[in-house]
Amino acid sequence: MSLHNFIVAGTILSSKAKNTDTPKYQKLAAMLRGQTETGQLKSGQKLPPVREIAYQMGVTAGTIARSYRSLIDEGYLKVGVGQRTY
């Protein structure tokens, strides 16, 4: 399963995740945080572009960007100008 499909299938689209009051961006951030801690996401592995994953998940790009930003601020992700998020 590709990283993109893994992220989409394992986050806010699941019925379990839909039945909570937690904001969508926090659900995605928690899932990605867990994947980095367990080694499912490797250091330097590129994440899907914000717009692409937002479209696939049926949420706004702002939701995905906010999730990525919170993980960047926490030190879980890195981003370079004109590059993807790692």
Buried (B, 14 or more C-beta within 10 A) or exposed (E): EEBBEBBBEBBBBEEEBEEEEEEBBBBBBBBBBEBBEEEBBEEEEEBBBBEEBBBBBEBBBEBBBBBBBBBBEEEBBEBEEEEEBB
